């Protein structure tokens, strides 16, 4: 499965993946998922929001156990973020069939669409729509860098955008959702050195997802000639943007959080032109809401101060936000019990579909050790032995939850 999926959407120049929502690479990933489902005799369906489902047992039954993740990527992303969870879900089902277990609850494997938000700028679109956290009206306003709207993209890919919206009936049939994911950090790897409790583990259990959000900063200045405009006469928004980037790093360091300007758009974007507009996107995350609020407020205050001083007009728009997610303690404790009680429990600053669904159904996550901690990069990696350990742990969990 891993070998079949690996070439899809891979960019030859960067070695990273460009599997954006409702593109050709996305369609190929969806075809792969459907083929995996049908090869196992599972009931395949696509829901109203474009999420894929593969069912063992009655899709209309109750108290189902669901596992899976996503197949899309960030720009030039790694091979493991998302796909490891989907591949491991199919492999875990294969392992359970090898064991000859009997299922007492319906089991489903899912691929949630547009989790990364690389094309339309909003993460977890498929799960947000399903959970009612993104309205149809707001989804219709989403546009990519070329001005293509989400409904236009869906229609071009052969899906009906008129059907999107909340799916409470489907969520009501789910008794538990467990997502396996490569760890996006080095907490599990650090435990090997004895710097943290425990002696090292290939697999961990998630405790919570930090609150996080995305903010768009629009710095409006005045376009002018780079060679003839005196420095004193300039209204250069790039300078204000640069000060804001440094302020973000400073505020994050002071408060033990993270803040990143990772995307920028410049107009008119000429080498010999002073920009008229610099638009930057801030991603910030912290362990608790109060800290995140303090970081974001500090960055915005610094940006406004610099803008006023330099004659720049500034607007700040919050484009998305996800509050802290505490995974259900009872389900988390059940996973720990199934896995022997010695599995590390750790938090994460990364958002996931499991976090979105946690407001509607009991959810939990398993992390597979990442020796470098690198993610959202072609260098993202997990050792084969650890991936196998993740499959076996997921199989144990699914057996404990869904089987007699």
Order of alpha helices (4+ residues) and beta strands (2+ residues): alpha-alpha-beta-beta-beta-alpha-beta-alpha-alpha-alpha-alpha-beta-alpha-beta-beta-beta-alpha-beta-beta-beta-alpha-beta-beta-alpha-beta-alpha-beta-alpha
